[in-house]
């Protein structure tokens, strides 16, 4: 455990903090506008990044010669780094100053994105992308908690809830840009999906410097041991599950990583509950409503983030779509999500979280199940109503769960409270991508084997060809996987393989529906009580 200074709860640290009313009075409209603009530019990169990379994934895999497992690691490296470091980012922002950490995170994200776009061809390409994508995740983990804290710092208490709602609404609108922008950039060059972050980050840095935000550093301790345990547990547990398709479920390495990672997370929780200066404020889990919100968020995020990756690849391989068309395919989901997210906030204010959570999880589970059912028809016309329904249910439940959880964490320092929910969300997304990727690989391989055996090939030859096909990069624009395995098959068989890939994706989307069905059951754990009122000035940052 590294020592930074004295106890952050010590009287002298509290005395140094300016009263909230005084801080509000000194915050001018121009200063507030610059600060909020800086925050919006900074976090917009994190909101649209996953959509951009998901759209470009088939083209990246084809150009660099990456396997399906490899391209999933490119996506998941970002999610895992974000989940592993978000709590650390929130704590560092408390100790070293929110403005300083926000700037550091933005610059780290900028540099990592530029390096991702400059990845060379060759054997080092995969390692290069994974490391740089992890760098983007670390930058986002530093940036996001500090950015949200800045919103609370510059906005008067009476207007804070409305400003946060506007902030998340604009962020949601930026998410809607992702599919269209990703398709257009990928058509030009897939490297642009990374390079587009550079000018956005530069604008965020300039605005942050012009805003002259105070560096409100606080004295305290940094739980280095907890940070290491959280990072190790997050990475190892997901590594084992994601590599199960390559190593095999019976492989010692699979179970060593998975169980070792889960053990590290258990030890982390036990230490955090005992330590005087925890990395995460786990005391918020004493609130039953917060627990319900967190569990619903966990299962929902296991489907929400992976859907962008799997739907994009499905559209380009099974439906034969171009990157632009795949972007429009995802936009159908985002449209339902965005509209329902706004309605979810109103439903939360009027009826409480339990009603919104139950309705949202039910709609999402049904929507994903019906979407999965229509996937083998290879027709957008048959799918779009259920895509909209899946997006609407997800937007409804995420808006309600996120907002209610933030209100329940009102008694904790702002950075720590954000760290709890962001860690849950990021870990669930990484875990979901790993598990669903394994489901896709196994289901698709089994379906291809059956298709080839039906055409008279032996079991051994069918398996050899199937593993060759599923281990080859997905073709852009609907072309089936290419390579030695594909070159040995006639076009009509490759068309059947495209249908087998659709079958594999149907299993993935049924699994997403199952996760949301579990979230629906967990929503019933919510006691239905309303959020606690905001604490008085000086009581603790929200």
N, C-alpha and C positions, 0 to 999 in steps of 0.2 A: 504494500500500500504506500503510494507516494504522498509526501506531505507538502501541501501548498502553503498553508498559513494556519490561522486559528480556526476554531469552530465557527461555522457560518451562522449559527444561531446565537452567537455570543452577543451580549448587550452592546459592546462597542461597534460591532458590525451593523446592528440594527440602528444605532444612533447615526451612523454615517449615511443611511438611506434617506433621501429627501422625501418628505411627506407627499403622498400622491396628489393632494390638492395643489401643493406648490408646483409640482412637476407639470400638472395639467395647465396651470395658469401660465407657465412659461413656454408652453408649446404653441407656437404660432401656426396659422393656417398654412402658410407657405412651407414652413419646416415640416409640418405633418404631411402635406401632399408629396413633397420630395421623398420623405421617409417611406411612405406607403408605396410610392412608385418604385423605389429601390427594392423593397421587399417583393413586390409583384414580379418585377423582372427577374429577381433571383430565383424565386420558387417556381416560376413558370417553366424553367428548364426541367425541374424534377417532375412536373406534372405531365409534360408532353414527351419526355425522353423514352419511356417504355413503349408508347405507341409508335414513335418514329422507328425505333430499333426493331420492333416486332414486324412492321411493314417491310423493312429492309432485310429481315433475316434470311429469306430464301436466296436473295441476290448476293448477300455476303457469303453465305455458305457455298454457293456455286462459284463465285469468283476466287475465293481463297481455298477452296477444296476442303471445307469443314464437314464433318459428319453431323447428323442430327443431334447426337449427344453433345458434340462440340459447340454447336450454335446455341443449344440450350444453356450451356455453361456461360456463354457470352452474355446472355440475358440474365442468368441467375447470379453471376458475380456481382452485378450492381445491387440486386435485391439483398443478397447476403451481407455485403459490406454495409449497406444502409441499416439493416436490422442489427448487425453486430456493433455498430458505432454510434447509433442515434442517441442512446442514453449517455454515452461518453460526450457526444457533442453538446447535449443539453447541459451537462454538468460543467463542461469547460466554459460554456457561455456564461454560466453563473459566476464562475471563479475569475475568468479573465476578461469579461466584458462582452456583451452581445454584439456590439458593432464590430469589434475586432474579430470575433469568431465567424461572424457572418461574412466579413471580407475574406478571411482565410479560406472558408469553405467555398466561396464563389470562385476564387482564384484556383483552388485545387480542382474544382469541377471543370473550369475552363481549360486548364492545361491537360487534364486527362482526356477531355473530349477531343481536343486538337490531336493528341497522340493516337486516339482511336481512329480518327479519320486518316492518319498517316501510316497505318499498319502496313508493313511490307508483305509481299507474297513470299511463300516458302514455308519451311517447317516451323519457323518461329511465330507464324501468324496467330495461331490459337493462343499460345502463352501470352503474346503481346496484348491481344484483345482482352483476355481475361484479367490481366493485371491492370490495364488501363480502365476497364469497366469497373473493377473494384475501386480504383482511384476515384472515379465519378461517384460511386456509392459513398465513399468516405467524405468527399466534398459535400454531397447532399446531406449527409448525416450531421455535418458541422453547421451547414447553412440553415436547414429547415427549423430546428428548435430555436435558434437565435433569431431568425426572421419573424417567427410568430411572437417571440418575446418583444421584439421591436414594435410590433403592432400595439401590444398592450402598453408599451412604454410611452408612445407618442399620442395615443388616442385617449381623451378624457374618459373616466370610468363610466359616465352616463351614456356615452356613445360607443362604448367598446363592443358590446354584443352586436349592434347593428353593423359596425365596421368589420368585425370578424365575419359576419354573414355575407357582407358585400365582398370581402376578400376571398372567401371560399367560392362564392358565386362566380367571380371573375376567373378564378383558378379553374373552375369547372368548364367555363367557356373556352379557356385556353386548351383544355383537354380535348375539346371537340375539334380544335384546329389540327390536332395531331394526325388523325388518319388521312386527311386531305393533303396536308403538308408533307407527310411521310411518303405518300404515293408519288407526289410531284417530284420531290427531291430524289427519290430512288430511281425514277425514270431517267433523271439526269446522271446522277452517280450516287451509289449508296454511301459513299464517304461523306456526302453533304449532310446526312442525318446527324452526324457528329459535329461537323464544322459549323452548322447553324447555331450551335450553342455559344460559339465564340463571341460574335457581336452582341448577343443578348447578355452574356456575362459581363462584357466590357461596359455596356450601358448600366448594368446593376452596380458595378464597382464605382463608376463615376457618380451616379446618383447617391450612393451611400456616402461617398466622400463629401459631396456638396451639401448633404443633409446635416452634417456636423452632429451626428448622434452622440450622446454621452456614452463613454465606456464605463458602465456601472458595475465594475468588478466588485466582487464580494470575497471576504476572507473565508477560507474553509479548507477541507481536505478532499483530495481526489482518491477515490477507491480504485487504485490500479489493479489490485487483485481481482476485484469484481469485474472490471473491464476485460481482463484477460479470460476469465472464466466464461463470461457471456459470449465473447468472440469465438472461443474454442468450441463451446457447446453449440452455438448456432451453425458454424461452418461444418463441424464434424457430423452432426446429426443429419444435415441435408446432404452432405457429400455421400454418406453411406446409402441413402435412399436413391439419390440420383444415379449413382454408379452401379446400383443393383442390376440394371439391365446389361451392363458390360461385364461386371465381375461375377454376376450370378448371385441368387439369393442364398445359396449355401456357402458362399465364399466367406472365409474368416474375416477378410478385410471389410466386407459389407457390414457384418454385425459388430465388428470392433469399432468402426467409425460411428455407426448409428447409436449403439448402446453407450459408447464412450462419450458421445456428444450429449445424449440425454442425461447421463450421470453428471457431466459438467454443469448442465443447466440446473439440475436438482441441488447440487452443491452451491451454485451461485445464489439460488433463492434462499437457502438456509443461511448463508453468510450475510446476505443483504438484510434479512430479518433481525440479525444479531448485531451487525456493525452499527457504530454510532453515526457514521457518515456514509450512508449507502449511496451507490451509484443511481439506483432507481428508488423512487418513493413508493415502495410496495404497500405502505399503509393505506393507500387508496383502495386496496382490495378488501378492506374491512367493510366497505359499502357493498351490499348485495347487488344493488342496481349497477354499480360500476363493473362488478364481476360479470353480470349478464351482458352488459354492453361489450366488454372485452371479448367474451367467448363468441358472441354473435359476430363481432368484427373479425375474429380469427377465422372462423369457417367461411365467412363471406369473402375475405381477402384471398383465401386459398383458391377461390374461383375467379374473382374479379380481375386481378392482375394477369394470371395465366390466360384468360380468355382472349386477350389482345394478341398474344403470341400464337396460340393454337388456331384461332379463327383466321388470322392473316395467312398462315401457312396453308390451312385448309382451302381458303379461297384461291390461292395462287396455284396449288397443286391439284386439288380435286375438282374445283370449278373452272380451272383454266383461266383465271383472272390475271390481268396485269397488276402491277403495284398500285396504279391509280384506282383500278376497279376494286382491289382489295381494301384500299382506303375508304371507298364509298361503302363497302360491305360492313366495315367496322363503324362507319359513321351512323349507320342505322341503329346499332347498339348504343352509341354515345348519345344520339338524339333522345332515345327513351330515357337514358340515364339522367341527362341534364334537366329535362323537364320535370321528372319525378323528384329529383333532388331538391328542387325549389319547393315543391308541394310537401316534401317530407318535413322541412323545417316548420311549415305552418301546422301540419298535423301534430308535430311534437309539441308546439306551443299550446295547441288547443286541447289535445286529448292525452298528452303524455307519451313517454317513450314506448311503453309496452304495446299500445295499439299500432304505432308506426312500425315497430320491429316485427310484430306478428304479420301485419299486412305485407310489408316489404319482403320478408323472407318467403312467405307463401307464394307471392306473385313471381319472385325470382326462381324458386324451385320449379314451379309449373312451367315457366317460360323456358328455362334451360332444358327441362325434360322434353318438351314439345319441339324445341329447336333441334335437340339431338335426334329425335324420332324422324325428322324430315331431312337429315343430312345426307342420307344415301340417295335421295332423289336428285341431288346435284342441281337444284333449282332454287335460285334466290326468291322467286315468286312464292314458292311454298313455305319458305323459311322466314321472310321478313316480319310477319305479325308476331311470331314467337321471339324473334330477336329483339323487337321493340319491347315486348312484355318482359323478357329477361333483363334488359337494360333498365326498364322502369322500376322493377322490383328491387334491383340492386341499388339504384340511385336513392330510392325511398329509404331502404334500411341503412345504407351507409351514412346518409345525411343525419338520420335520427340517432344512430348509435354513436357517431363521432361527436355530435353536438352535445348529447346527453353525457357522454363520458367526460368531455371537457368541463362541463358544469359540475360533475361529481368530484373532479380533481381540483376543485377551487381552493382547497386549503393547502395545496402543495406548491412549492416553487414552480414557476411557469416552465422552465427548462426541463425539470424532472417530470412534470405531468405530461408534457409532450413526449418525452422520452419513453414513457410507459406505453402509450397508445401506438406510437410509431414503431417501437420494437415489436409489439404484438402483430401489427399489420405487416411489417417487413418480413418477419420470420414466417408468418402464415403464407405470404405470397411466394417466398422462396421454397418453402416446403411443398406447397401446392404444385409449383412448376416441376419440382423434382419427381413427385409421386405421379403426377399426370403424364409426364414425359415417359416414365417407365411403363405406365399403362398403355400409352400410344405405341411404344416400340414393341411390346409383347403382343398386343392385339393385332397390329398390322402384320407383324411377322407370321403369326399363326394363320391369319386370313390368306396371305400370299402363298404360304405352303399348301393350304387346301386348294387354292385356285390352280396352282401348278400341278398338283397331284391329279386334279380332275381332268387335266389336259394330257395325262399319260406319263408324266415324269415320275421318277422314283422318289421315295421319301428323302433319301440322302441328297439327291440333286436338287430337289425342291427347297430343302432347308439351306443348302449352300447358296442358291440363287436368292432366296428370301433374305438371308442375312446380308448378302451383298447389296441388295436393293435398299434395305432399311438402314444400312450403314453408309449410304452414299448421299451426298448433298441433294436436297430437294431442288428441283428445277424451277426457274423463274417462269412466270407466264403460263403455268399449267403444264409444262413439260414434265413427264415423270422423271424420277431419279435417273441420272445418267451414270455411265461407267461400264466396266467390264461385264457386270451382271446384266445390266439393261441391254447391252449390245448383243447379248445372246438370245434375246427374246423378240418374237415378232410383234408388230404394232398392236394387234388385237389383244395380245396378252398384257402389254403395257397399259392398255385401256382398262383391262380387268384389275390391274394393280392399282390404278387410280381409284377405282371403286373400293378396293380393299383398304386403301388409305382413308377413304371416307368412313368405312366401317370402324377403323381404329379411332378416328376422331369422334364418331358417335359414342363409343365407349367412354372417351374422355369427357364429353359433355354430359353424359349420364352421371359420371362421377361428380362433376360440378353440381348437378342437380341434387345429388345425394348430400353433398356438403351443405348446400343451402337448406335442405330438409332438416339436417341436424341443427342448423342455425335456427330454424323455425321452432324446433323443440326447446332449444336453449332460450329463445325469446320469452318463453313462459316462465322462466326463472326470475324475470324482472318483476319487482314488487309493485310497479305501477306508480310509485311515489314521484312527485315532481322534484325537479332539481332544487338543491339548496340555494337560497339567495346569495348574491355576491357578498363576500366578506367586506367589513368596513375598511376604510383606507389604512394602509400599513399593516393589515393583518397577515398578508402573505400573497404572493403574486399569483394571479390566475392567468 
